[in-house]
């Protein structure tokens, strides 16, 4: 995913995730990372860092969901959890 200039929202879903891993290529400080979920228990978000390749991985309930290129300092508090009805 590439958001372009300005503030962007990158949305990852816990249900019906497409096969494969999403790659986000241009996350900036003004962008939002949103995980949409359903049910009664919010998902567990884990971020791992790969400093050698300057990227971070986002895991949702232990499953790799996205690779964020260009930052190895991403933290889970950057992720906004949004419960869907």
Phi and psi in degrees as a GROMACS rama.xvg file:
@    title "Ramachandran Plot"
@    xaxis  label "Phi"
@    yaxis  label "Psi"
@TYPE xy
-129.248  124.568  UNK-2
-88.8008  -24.1471  UNK-3
83.8148  -161.22  UNK-4
-79.2206  157.557  UNK-5
84.642  179.078  UNK-6
-75.9401  129.051  UNK-7
-123.615  159.292  UNK-8
-119.202  122.594  UNK-9
-104.946  118.951  UNK-10
-109.188  126.29  UNK-11
-115.217  139.008  UNK-12
-111.162  145.916  UNK-13
-85.7396  -32.2183  UNK-14
-94.7041  144.159  UNK-15
54.3891  41.9198  UNK-16
-62.2706  135.853  UNK-17
-66.0496  156.641  UNK-18
-62.0948  142.648  UNK-19
93.1629  -175.045  UNK-20
-117.445  133.695  UNK-21
-74.3781  138.185  UNK-22
-112.758  124.558  UNK-23
-105.862  122.591  UNK-24
-101.627  -14.4579  UNK-25
-142.831  47.9129  UNK-26
-67.918  128.588  UNK-27
-121.908  172.586  UNK-28
-61.3547  -27.4375  UNK-29
-86.6233  -5.59363  UNK-30
-85.4411  156.964  UNK-31
-112.27  139.998  UNK-32
-109.604  118.4  UNK-33
-121.583  132.184  UNK-34
-112.775  118.052  UNK-35
-93.5722  136.689  UNK-36
-144.407  161.229  UNK-37
-126.434  167.938  UNK-38
103.556  -162.452  UNK-39
-106.38  -18.0755  UNK-40
-117.226  123.261  UNK-41
-66.4022  151.056  UNK-42
-70.6454  157.415  UNK-43
-92.2712  123.403  UNK-44
-102.163  127.707  UNK-45
-125.529  136.797  UNK-46
-116.409  130.451  UNK-47
-116.825  149.107  UNK-48
-112.547  141.893  UNK-49
-123.466  88.532  UNK-50
-67.3449  -30.5084  UNK-51
-63.2019  -33.3344  UNK-52
-108.852  6.52252  UNK-53
49.7141  57.6071  UNK-54
-148.708  161.288  UNK-55
-125.7  152.182  UNK-56
-114.208  138.56  UNK-57
-108.17  121.62  UNK-58
-110.243  133.657  UNK-59
-112.706  116.67  UNK-60
51.532  40.5711  UNK-61
82.2936  -1.61426  UNK-62
-104.8  127.246  UNK-63
-60.9488  121.94  UNK-64
-112.841  -35.7524  UNK-65
-151.994  149.301  UNK-66
-110.553  129.605  UNK-67
-111.111  111.418  UNK-68
-82.4567  149.198  UNK-69
90.2368  3.35322  UNK-70
-151.89  130.97  UNK-71
-113.465  13.4945  UNK-72
-115.35  14.6504  UNK-73
-63.7287  140.454  UNK-74
-125.225  158.796  UNK-75
-64.1492  -24.1557  UNK-76
-70.1284  -9.19493  UNK-77
-77.3438  -17.4566  UNK-78
-89.2527  127.73  UNK-79
-97.4076  121.461  UNK-80
-90.2414  126.321  UNK-81
-123.992  114.712  UNK-82
-82.6729  128.5  UNK-83
-91.746  150.575  UNK-84
